[in-house]
Protein backbone atom coordinates (compact mmCIF):
# COMPACT_ATOMS: atom_id res chain seq x y z
CA UNK A 1 0.00 0.00 0.00
CA UNK A 2 2.82 2.37 0.79
CA UNK A 3 4.26 1.85 -2.70
CA UNK A 4 1.00 2.98 -4.27
CA UNK A 5 1.05 6.00 -2.01
CA UNK A 6 4.54 6.94 -3.24
CA UNK A 7 3.65 6.41 -6.89
CA UNK A 8 0.38 8.33 -6.67
CA UNK A 9 1.96 11.77 -5.96
CA UNK A 10 4.49 11.18 -8.74
CA UNK A 11 1.74 10.24 -11.21
CA UNK A 12 -0.27 13.31 -10.17
CA UNK A 13 2.76 15.55 -10.61
CA UNK A 14 3.49 14.15 -14.09
CA UNK A 15 -0.14 14.54 -15.16
CA UNK A 16 -0.24 18.16 -13.98
CA UNK A 17 3.08 18.87 -15.69
CA UNK A 18 1.82 17.35 -18.97
CA UNK A 19 -1.41 19.40 -18.84
CA UNK A 20 0.50 22.61 -18.06
CA UNK A 21 2.90 21.99 -20.95
CA UNK A 22 -0.01 21.33 -23.32
CA UNK A 23 -1.84 24.50 -22.20
CA UNK A 24 1.32 26.55 -22.66
CA UNK A 25 1.87 25.15 -26.16
CA UNK A 26 -1.66 25.93 -27.40
CA UNK A 27 -1.95 29.41 -25.87
CA UNK A 28 -1.20 32.34 -28.23
CA UNK A 29 1.67 33.47 -26.01
CA UNK A 30 3.02 29.92 -25.80
CA UNK A 31 2.71 29.58 -29.57
CA UNK A 32 4.83 32.71 -29.95
CA UNK A 33 7.51 31.32 -27.63
CA UNK A 34 7.41 27.91 -29.23
CA UNK A 35 7.51 29.22 -32.80
CA UNK A 36 10.26 27.46 -34.67
CA UNK A 37 9.64 29.38 -37.86
CA UNK A 38 11.87 32.45 -38.09
CA UNK A 39 10.20 35.82 -38.03
CA UNK A 40 9.86 38.21 -40.93
CA UNK A 41 10.82 41.71 -39.80
CA UNK A 42 9.56 44.83 -41.54
CA UNK A 43 11.51 48.04 -41.03
CA UNK A 44 9.71 51.37 -41.17
CA UNK A 45 12.30 54.15 -41.26
CA UNK A 46 9.72 56.91 -40.93
CA UNK A 47 6.30 56.51 -39.35
CA UNK A 48 4.14 59.58 -38.89
CA UNK A 49 2.81 59.63 -35.31
CA UNK A 50 -0.35 61.72 -35.01
CA UNK A 51 -1.95 62.27 -31.59
CA UNK A 52 -5.74 62.49 -31.25
CA UNK A 53 -6.50 65.21 -28.70
CA UNK A 54 -10.24 65.49 -29.33
CA UNK A 55 -11.55 69.06 -29.36
CA UNK A 56 -8.86 70.78 -27.32
CA UNK A 57 -8.15 74.45 -28.01
CA UNK A 58 -5.30 75.28 -25.62
CA UNK A 59 -2.20 73.04 -25.63
CA UNK A 60 -0.88 70.96 -24.07
CA UNK A 61 -3.92 68.76 -24.65
CA UNK A 62 -4.51 65.26 -23.34
CA UNK A 63 -3.92 62.64 -26.02
CA UNK A 64 -6.70 60.03 -26.23
CA UNK A 65 -5.18 57.86 -28.94
CA UNK A 66 -2.36 57.81 -31.46
CA UNK A 67 -2.40 57.05 -35.16
CA UNK A 68 0.74 55.90 -36.96
CA UNK A 69 1.22 55.43 -40.69
CA UNK A 70 4.28 54.34 -42.63
CA UNK A 71 5.64 52.05 -45.32
CA UNK A 72 7.52 48.94 -44.25
CA UNK A 73 9.86 46.72 -46.22
CA UNK A 74 11.63 43.40 -45.70
CA UNK A 75 14.34 41.44 -47.46
CA UNK A 76 12.99 38.02 -46.40
CA UNK A 77 12.52 35.85 -49.48
CA UNK A 78 8.97 34.61 -50.05
CA UNK A 79 7.31 37.13 -47.72
CA UNK A 80 5.37 40.17 -48.96
CA UNK A 81 8.11 42.71 -49.75
CA UNK A 82 6.38 45.91 -48.67
CA UNK A 83 3.17 47.35 -47.35
CA UNK A 84 1.51 50.37 -45.78
CA UNK A 85 1.24 49.96 -42.00
CA UNK A 86 -1.42 51.84 -40.00
CA UNK A 87 -1.43 51.52 -36.20
CA UNK A 88 -3.94 52.80 -33.67
CA UNK A 89 -2.86 53.02 -30.02
CA UNK A 90 -5.46 53.42 -27.25
CA UNK A 91 -4.12 54.13 -23.79
CA UNK A 92 -5.12 52.15 -20.73
CA UNK A 93 -2.50 53.92 -18.63
CA UNK A 94 -0.77 57.28 -19.02
CA UNK A 95 2.26 58.76 -17.33
CA UNK A 96 1.74 60.49 -14.00
CA UNK A 97 3.84 63.43 -15.18
CA UNK A 98 2.49 63.83 -18.75
CA UNK A 99 -1.12 63.19 -19.87
CA UNK A 100 0.12 62.77 -23.46
CA UNK A 101 2.56 59.98 -22.66
CA UNK A 102 1.05 56.49 -22.90
CA UNK A 103 2.68 53.85 -20.75
CA UNK A 104 0.47 50.93 -21.83
CA UNK A 105 -2.66 50.05 -23.74
CA UNK A 106 -4.15 48.15 -26.64
CA UNK A 107 -4.18 48.71 -30.34
CA UNK A 108 -4.68 47.45 -33.83
CA UNK A 109 -2.48 47.32 -36.90
CA UNK A 110 -3.79 47.21 -40.45
CA UNK A 111 -1.39 46.37 -43.27
CA UNK A 112 -2.18 46.82 -46.95
CA UNK A 113 0.44 44.87 -48.90
CA UNK A 114 1.83 45.83 -52.30
CA UNK A 115 -0.50 43.25 -53.94
CA UNK A 116 -3.57 44.88 -52.26
CA UNK A 117 -4.08 41.99 -49.79
CA UNK A 118 -4.50 42.86 -46.12
CA UNK A 119 -3.37 41.69 -42.67
CA UNK A 120 -4.96 42.83 -39.41
CA UNK A 121 -3.20 42.51 -36.05
CA UNK A 122 -4.51 43.10 -32.53
CA UNK A 123 -1.89 43.89 -29.88
CA UNK A 124 -1.03 45.28 -26.48
CA UNK A 125 1.77 47.76 -25.94
CA UNK A 126 3.94 48.98 -23.10
CA UNK A 127 6.39 51.85 -22.89
CA UNK A 128 9.71 50.04 -22.84
CA UNK A 129 11.62 53.19 -21.96
CA UNK A 130 11.19 56.87 -22.74
CA UNK A 131 12.09 56.22 -26.39
CA UNK A 132 9.98 53.24 -27.57
CA UNK A 133 6.77 51.27 -27.18
CA UNK A 134 7.01 47.47 -27.36
CA UNK A 135 4.03 45.71 -28.97
CA UNK A 136 2.90 42.06 -28.86
CA UNK A 137 -0.11 40.55 -30.54
CA UNK A 138 -1.39 38.25 -33.23
CA UNK A 139 -3.02 38.30 -36.66
CA UNK A 140 -6.83 38.50 -36.61
CA UNK A 141 -9.44 36.93 -38.86
CA UNK A 142 -10.54 39.08 -41.75
CA UNK A 143 -7.21 39.59 -43.51
CA UNK A 144 -6.79 38.43 -47.10
CA UNK A 145 -3.03 37.83 -47.23
CA UNK A 146 -2.32 34.08 -47.37
CA UNK A 147 1.27 34.41 -46.10
CA UNK A 148 0.00 35.73 -42.73
CA UNK A 149 -3.26 33.81 -42.13
CA UNK A 150 -5.22 34.11 -38.86
CA UNK A 151 -5.15 30.32 -38.42
CA UNK A 152 -2.93 28.80 -37.27
CA UNK A 153 -2.15 31.80 -35.03
CA UNK A 154 0.48 34.15 -36.46
CA UNK A 155 2.14 36.02 -33.57
CA UNK A 156 3.45 39.55 -34.05
CA UNK A 157 5.75 41.81 -32.07
CA UNK A 158 7.56 45.04 -32.68
CA UNK A 159 8.90 48.35 -31.51
CA UNK A 160 7.48 51.79 -32.30
CA UNK A 161 9.40 54.99 -31.61
CA UNK A 162 8.17 57.38 -28.96
CA UNK A 163 7.75 60.96 -30.25
CA UNK A 164 10.15 63.44 -28.59
CA UNK A 165 7.08 65.48 -27.64
CA UNK A 166 4.17 63.04 -27.22
CA UNK A 167 1.67 65.92 -27.15
CA UNK A 168 2.44 66.99 -30.73
CA UNK A 169 3.59 63.76 -32.42
CA UNK A 170 6.49 63.45 -34.87
CA UNK A 171 8.12 61.13 -37.36
CA UNK A 172 9.47 58.02 -35.61
CA UNK A 173 11.05 54.69 -36.63
CA UNK A 174 9.35 51.31 -36.17
CA UNK A 175 9.82 47.59 -36.79
CA UNK A 176 7.26 44.80 -36.82
CA UNK A 177 8.03 41.08 -36.83
CA UNK A 178 5.46 38.49 -37.89
CA UNK A 179 5.92 34.76 -37.37
CA UNK A 180 4.38 32.99 -40.38
CA UNK A 181 3.39 29.36 -39.98
CA UNK A 182 4.74 28.43 -43.42
CA UNK A 183 8.53 28.11 -43.68
CA UNK A 184 10.28 30.82 -45.66
VONU-226787 format. One record per residue: residue number from 1; residue in three letters; x, y, z of N, C-alpha, C in turn. Coordinates in steps of 0.2 Angstrom, whole numbers, padded with zeros to 4 digits. Layout:
SITE resi resn   nxx   nyy   nzz  caxx  cayy  cazz   cxx   cyy   czz
SITE  NUM  ALA     X     Y     Z     X     Y     Z     X     Y     Z
...
This chain:
SITE resi resn   nxx   nyy   nzz  caxx  cayy  cazz   cxx   cyy   czz
SITE    1  UNK  0004 -0006  0000  0000  0000  0000  0004  0006  0000
SITE    2  UNK  0010  0006  0004  0014  0012  0004  0017  0013 -0003
SITE    3  UNK  0019  0008 -0007  0021  0009 -0013  0016  0013 -0018
SITE    4  UNK  0010  0011 -0018  0005  0015 -0021  0005  0022 -0019
SITE    5  UNK  0005  0023 -0013  0005  0030 -0010  0011  0034 -0013
SITE    6  UNK  0017  0031 -0014  0023  0035 -0016  0022  0036 -0024
SITE    7  UNK  0019  0031 -0027  0018  0032 -0034  0013  0037 -0036
SITE    8  UNK  0008  0037 -0032  0002  0042 -0033  0004  0049 -0034
SITE    9  UNK  0008  0052 -0029  0010  0059 -0030  0014  0060 -0036
SITE   10  UNK  0018  0055 -0038  0022  0056 -0044  0018  0056 -0050
SITE   11  UNK  0013  0051 -0050  0009  0051 -0056  0005  0058 -0057
SITE   12  UNK  0002  0060 -0051 -0001  0067 -0051  0003  0072 -0053
SITE   13  UNK  0009  0073 -0051  0014  0078 -0053  0015  0077 -0061
SITE   14  UNK  0016  0071 -0063  0017  0071 -0070  0011  0073 -0075
SITE   15  UNK  0005  0071 -0072 -0001  0073 -0076 -0002  0080 -0076
SITE   16  UNK -0001  0083 -0070 -0001  0091 -0070  0004  0094 -0074
SITE   17  UNK  0010  0092 -0074  0015  0094 -0078  0014  0094 -0086
SITE   18  UNK  0011  0088 -0088  0009  0087 -0095  0003  0091 -0097
SITE   19  UNK -0002  0092 -0093 -0007  0097 -0094 -0005  0104 -0095
SITE   20  UNK  0000  0106 -0090  0002  0113 -0090  0006  0114 -0097
SITE   21  UNK  0011  0109 -0099  0014  0110 -0105  0010  0110 -0111
SITE   22  UNK  0005  0106 -0111  0000  0107 -0117 -0003  0113 -0117
SITE   23  UNK -0006  0116 -0111 -0009  0122 -0111 -0005  0128 -0113
SITE   24  UNK  0002  0128 -0111  0007  0133 -0113  0008  0133 -0121
SITE   25  UNK  0008  0127 -0124  0009  0126 -0131  0004  0128 -0135
SITE   26  UNK -0003  0128 -0133 -0008  0130 -0137 -0010  0137 -0136
SITE   27  UNK -0008  0140 -0131 -0010  0147 -0129 -0006  0151 -0134
SITE   28  UNK -0009  0157 -0136 -0006  0162 -0141  0001  0164 -0139
SITE   29  UNK  0002  0165 -0132  0008  0167 -0130  0013  0162 -0130
SITE   30  UNK  0011  0156 -0129  0015  0150 -0129  0017  0148 -0136
SITE   31  UNK  0012  0149 -0141  0014  0148 -0148  0019  0153 -0150
SITE   32  UNK  0019  0159 -0148  0024  0164 -0150  0031  0161 -0147
SITE   33  UNK  0031  0159 -0141  0038  0157 -0138  0040  0150 -0142
SITE   34  UNK  0035  0146 -0143  0037  0140 -0146  0038  0140 -0154
SITE   35  UNK  0037  0146 -0157  0038  0146 -0164  0045  0144 -0166
SITE   36  UNK  0045  0139 -0171  0051  0137 -0173  0053  0141 -0180
SITE   37  UNK  0047  0143 -0183  0048  0147 -0189  0051  0154 -0188
SITE   38  UNK  0056  0156 -0192  0059  0162 -0190  0054  0168 -0192
SITE   39  UNK  0055  0173 -0189  0051  0179 -0190  0053  0183 -0197
SITE   40  UNK  0048  0186 -0199  0049  0191 -0205  0049  0198 -0202
SITE   41  UNK  0054  0202 -0202  0054  0209 -0199  0054  0214 -0204
SITE   42  UNK  0049  0218 -0203  0048  0224 -0208  0051  0230 -0204
SITE   43  UNK  0055  0234 -0208  0058  0240 -0205  0054  0246 -0208
SITE   44  UNK  0052  0251 -0204  0049  0257 -0206  0053  0263 -0204
SITE   45  UNK  0057  0265 -0208  0062  0271 -0206  0058  0277 -0204
SITE   46  UNK  0052  0279 -0207  0049  0285 -0205  0041  0283 -0204
SITE   47  UNK  0039  0283 -0198  0032  0283 -0197  0029  0289 -0194
SITE   48  UNK  0024  0292 -0197  0021  0298 -0194  0016  0296 -0189
SITE   49  UNK  0018  0299 -0183  0014  0298 -0177  0010  0304 -0176
SITE   50  UNK  0003  0303 -0176 -0002  0309 -0175 -0006  0308 -0169
SITE   51  UNK -0006  0312 -0164 -0010  0311 -0158 -0017  0314 -0159
SITE   52  UNK -0022  0310 -0156 -0029  0312 -0156 -0030  0316 -0150
SITE   53  UNK -0031  0322 -0150 -0033  0326 -0143 -0040  0328 -0143
SITE   54  UNK -0044  0326 -0147 -0051  0327 -0147 -0052  0335 -0149
SITE   55  UNK -0057  0338 -0145 -0058  0345 -0147 -0055  0350 -0141
SITE   56  UNK -0048  0350 -0141 -0044  0354 -0137 -0042  0360 -0140
SITE   57  UNK -0043  0366 -0137 -0041  0372 -0140 -0034  0375 -0137
SITE   58  UNK -0032  0374 -0131 -0027  0376 -0128 -0022  0371 -0126
SITE   59  UNK -0016  0370 -0130 -0011  0365 -0128 -0008  0367 -0121
SITE   60  UNK -0005  0362 -0118 -0004  0355 -0120 -0011  0351 -0119
SITE   61  UNK -0013  0347 -0124 -0020  0344 -0123 -0018  0336 -0122
SITE   62  UNK -0023  0333 -0118 -0023  0326 -0117 -0023  0322 -0123
SITE   63  UNK -0019  0317 -0124 -0020  0313 -0130 -0024  0307 -0128
SITE   64  UNK -0029  0306 -0132 -0033  0300 -0131 -0031  0294 -0135
SITE   65  UNK -0028  0295 -0141 -0026  0289 -0145 -0021  0292 -0149
SITE   66  UNK -0017  0287 -0152 -0012  0289 -0157 -0013  0285 -0164
SITE   67  UNK -0012  0289 -0169 -0012  0285 -0176 -0005  0285 -0179
SITE   68  UNK -0003  0280 -0182  0004  0280 -0185  0003  0277 -0192
SITE   69  UNK  0006  0280 -0197  0006  0277 -0203  0013  0277 -0206
SITE   70  UNK  0015  0272 -0210  0021  0272 -0213  0022  0266 -0218
SITE   71  UNK  0027  0266 -0222  0028  0260 -0227  0034  0256 -0224
SITE   72  UNK  0033  0249 -0224  0038  0245 -0221  0040  0240 -0227
SITE   73  UNK  0046  0238 -0226  0049  0234 -0231  0053  0228 -0228
SITE   74  UNK  0054  0222 -0231  0058  0217 -0228  0062  0214 -0234
SITE   75  UNK  0068  0211 -0232  0072  0207 -0237  0071  0200 -0237
SITE   76  UNK  0066  0197 -0233  0065  0190 -0232  0062  0187 -0238
SITE   77  UNK  0065  0182 -0241  0063  0179 -0247  0056  0176 -0246
SITE   78  UNK  0051  0176 -0251  0045  0173 -0250  0039  0177 -0247
SITE   79  UNK  0041  0182 -0242  0037  0186 -0239  0034  0192 -0243
SITE   80  UNK  0029  0195 -0241  0027  0201 -0245  0032  0206 -0244
SITE   81  UNK  0035  0209 -0249  0041  0214 -0249  0039  0220 -0245
SITE   82  UNK  0033  0223 -0246  0032  0230 -0243  0024  0230 -0242
SITE   83  UNK  0023  0235 -0238  0016  0237 -0237  0015  0243 -0233
SITE   84  UNK  0009  0246 -0233  0008  0252 -0229  0005  0250 -0222
SITE   85  UNK  0008  0252 -0217  0006  0250 -0210  0003  0256 -0207
SITE   86  UNK -0003  0254 -0204 -0007  0259 -0200 -0009  0257 -0193
SITE   87  UNK -0006  0260 -0188 -0007  0258 -0181 -0012  0262 -0178
SITE   88  UNK -0016  0260 -0173 -0020  0264 -0168 -0018  0262 -0161
SITE   89  UNK -0016  0266 -0157 -0014  0265 -0150 -0020  0268 -0146
SITE   90  UNK -0023  0264 -0141 -0027  0267 -0136 -0024  0266 -0129
SITE   91  UNK -0024  0271 -0125 -0021  0271 -0119 -0025  0267 -0114
SITE   92  UNK -0022  0263 -0110 -0026  0261 -0104 -0022  0264 -0097
SITE   93  UNK -0016  0266 -0099 -0012  0270 -0093 -0008  0275 -0096
SITE   94  UNK -0008  0281 -0093 -0004  0286 -0095  0001  0288 -0090
SITE   95  UNK  0006  0292 -0091  0011  0294 -0087  0008  0298 -0081
SITE   96  UNK  0011  0298 -0075  0009  0302 -0070  0011  0310 -0071
SITE   97  UNK  0016  0310 -0075  0019  0317 -0076  0017  0320 -0083
SITE   98  UNK  0014  0316 -0087  0012  0319 -0094  0006  0315 -0096
SITE   99  UNK  0001  0319 -0097 -0006  0316 -0099 -0005  0314 -0107
SITE  100  UNK  0000  0316 -0110  0001  0314 -0117  0005  0307 -0118
SITE  101  UNK  0008  0306 -0113  0013  0300 -0113  0009  0293 -0111
SITE  102  UNK  0008  0289 -0116  0005  0282 -0114  0010  0278 -0112
SITE  103  UNK  0009  0274 -0106  0013  0269 -0104  0011  0262 -0106
SITE  104  UNK  0005  0261 -0107  0002  0255 -0109 -0005  0255 -0112
SITE  105  UNK -0007  0250 -0116 -0013  0250 -0119 -0014  0245 -0124
SITE  106  UNK -0019  0246 -0128 -0021  0241 -0133 -0021  0244 -0140
SITE  107  UNK -0021  0240 -0145 -0021  0244 -0152 -0022  0239 -0157
SITE  108  UNK -0022  0241 -0163 -0023  0237 -0169 -0019  0240 -0175
SITE  109  UNK -0017  0235 -0179 -0012  0237 -0185 -0016  0234 -0191
SITE  110  UNK -0016  0238 -0196 -0019  0236 -0202 -0013  0237 -0207
SITE  111  UNK -0012  0232 -0211 -0007  0232 -0216 -0010  0231 -0223
SITE  112  UNK -0009  0235 -0228 -0011  0234 -0235 -0005  0233 -0239
SITE  113  UNK -0004  0226 -0241  0002  0224 -0244  0002  0227 -0252
SITE  114  UNK  0008  0226 -0255  0009  0229 -0262  0005  0226 -0267
SITE  115  UNK  0002  0220 -0265 -0003  0216 -0270 -0010  0218 -0268
SITE  116  UNK -0011  0222 -0264 -0018  0224 -0261 -0021  0219 -0257
SITE  117  UNK -0018  0214 -0254 -0020  0210 -0249 -0019  0213 -0242
SITE  118  UNK -0023  0211 -0237 -0022  0214 -0231 -0021  0209 -0225
SITE  119  UNK -0018  0212 -0220 -0017  0208 -0213 -0019  0213 -0208
SITE  120  UNK -0023  0210 -0203 -0025  0214 -0197 -0022  0211 -0191
SITE  121  UNK -0019  0215 -0186 -0016  0213 -0180 -0019  0216 -0174
SITE  122  UNK -0020  0213 -0169 -0023  0216 -0163 -0017  0215 -0158
SITE  123  UNK -0015  0220 -0154 -0009  0219 -0149 -0010  0223 -0143
SITE  124  UNK -0006  0222 -0138 -0005  0226 -0132  0002  0230 -0133
SITE  125  UNK  0002  0235 -0130  0009  0239 -0130  0011  0241 -0123
SITE  126  UNK  0017  0242 -0122  0020  0245 -0115  0025  0249 -0117
SITE  127  UNK  0026  0255 -0114  0032  0259 -0114  0038  0255 -0112
SITE  128  UNK  0043  0254 -0116  0049  0250 -0114  0054  0255 -0111
SITE  129  UNK  0054  0261 -0113  0058  0266 -0110  0055  0273 -0112
SITE  130  UNK  0059  0278 -0111  0056  0284 -0114  0057  0285 -0121
SITE  131  UNK  0059  0280 -0125  0060  0281 -0132  0056  0276 -0136
SITE  132  UNK  0054  0271 -0134  0050  0266 -0138  0044  0263 -0134
SITE  133  UNK  0039  0261 -0138  0034  0256 -0136  0035  0249 -0139
SITE  134  UNK  0034  0244 -0135  0035  0237 -0137  0028  0235 -0138
SITE  135  UNK  0027  0231 -0143  0020  0229 -0145  0021  0221 -0146
SITE  136  UNK  0015  0218 -0143  0015  0210 -0144  0007  0209 -0146
SITE  137  UNK  0006  0205 -0151 -0001  0203 -0153 -0001  0197 -0158
SITE  138  UNK -0006  0197 -0161 -0007  0191 -0166 -0012  0193 -0172
SITE  139  UNK -0011  0190 -0177 -0015  0192 -0183 -0022  0189 -0182
SITE  140  UNK -0027  0194 -0184 -0034  0192 -0183 -0037  0190 -0189
SITE  141  UNK -0043  0187 -0189 -0047  0185 -0194 -0049  0191 -0198
SITE  142  UNK -0050  0190 -0205 -0053  0195 -0209 -0048  0198 -0214
SITE  143  UNK -0041  0196 -0213 -0036  0198 -0218 -0036  0194 -0224
SITE  144  UNK -0034  0196 -0229 -0034  0192 -0236 -0027  0190 -0238
SITE  145  UNK -0022  0191 -0234 -0015  0189 -0236 -0014  0182 -0234
SITE  146  UNK -0012  0177 -0239 -0012  0170 -0237 -0005  0169 -0233
SITE  147  UNK  0000  0173 -0234  0006  0172 -0230  0006  0173 -0223
SITE  148  UNK  0001  0177 -0221  0000  0179 -0214 -0007  0177 -0212
SITE  149  UNK -0009  0171 -0212 -0016  0169 -0211 -0018  0169 -0203
SITE  150  UNK -0024  0170 -0201 -0026  0171 -0194 -0026  0164 -0191
SITE  151  UNK -0026  0158 -0195 -0026  0152 -0192 -0021  0147 -0196
SITE  152  UNK -0016  0144 -0193 -0015  0144 -0186 -0012  0151 -0184
SITE  153  UNK -0012  0152 -0178 -0011  0159 -0175 -0004  0161 -0178
SITE  154  UNK -0004  0168 -0180  0002  0171 -0182  0004  0176 -0177
SITE  155  UNK  0009  0175 -0173  0011  0180 -0168  0014  0186 -0171
SITE  156  UNK  0014  0192 -0168  0017  0198 -0170  0020  0201 -0164
SITE  157  UNK  0026  0205 -0165  0029  0209 -0160  0033  0215 -0164
SITE  158  UNK  0034  0220 -0160  0038  0225 -0163  0040  0231 -0159
SITE  159  UNK  0042  0236 -0161  0044  0242 -0158  0043  0248 -0162
SITE  160  UNK  0039  0253 -0158  0037  0259 -0162  0041  0265 -0158
SITE  161  UNK  0044  0269 -0161  0047  0275 -0158  0042  0279 -0154
SITE  162  UNK  0045  0282 -0149  0041  0287 -0145  0042  0294 -0147
SITE  163  UNK  0037  0298 -0149  0039  0305 -0151  0042  0309 -0146
SITE  164  UNK  0047  0313 -0148  0051  0317 -0143  0046  0321 -0139
SITE  165  UNK  0041  0324 -0142  0035  0327 -0138  0029  0324 -0139
SITE  166  UNK  0027  0319 -0135  0021  0315 -0136  0014  0319 -0137
SITE  167  UNK  0014  0326 -0135  0008  0330 -0136  0007  0332 -0143
SITE  168  UNK  0013  0332 -0147  0012  0335 -0154  0014  0330 -0159
SITE  169  UNK  0016  0324 -0157  0018  0319 -0162  0024  0321 -0166
SITE  170  UNK  0026  0316 -0170  0032  0317 -0174  0033  0311 -0179
SITE  171  UNK  0039  0311 -0183  0041  0306 -0187  0045  0301 -0183
SITE  172  UNK  0044  0295 -0182  0047  0290 -0178  0049  0284 -0182
SITE  173  UNK  0054  0280 -0180  0055  0273 -0183  0051  0268 -0180
SITE  174  UNK  0050  0262 -0184  0047  0257 -0181  0049  0250 -0184
SITE  175  UNK  0048  0245 -0181  0049  0238 -0184  0043  0234 -0182
SITE  176  UNK  0041  0229 -0186  0036  0224 -0184  0039  0217 -0187
SITE  177  UNK  0038  0212 -0182  0040  0205 -0184  0034  0201 -0184
SITE  178  UNK  0033  0197 -0189  0027  0192 -0189  0030  0185 -0190
SITE  179  UNK  0027  0181 -0187  0030  0174 -0187  0025  0169 -0191
SITE  180  UNK  0026  0169 -0198  0022  0165 -0202  0022  0158 -0200
SITE  181  UNK  0017  0154 -0201  0017  0147 -0200  0020  0143 -0205
SITE  182  UNK  0020  0146 -0211  0024  0142 -0217  0031  0144 -0217
SITE  183  UNK  0035  0139 -0218  0043  0141 -0218  0044  0145 -0224
SITE  184  UNK  0049  0150 -0223  0051  0154 -0228  0058  0152 -0231
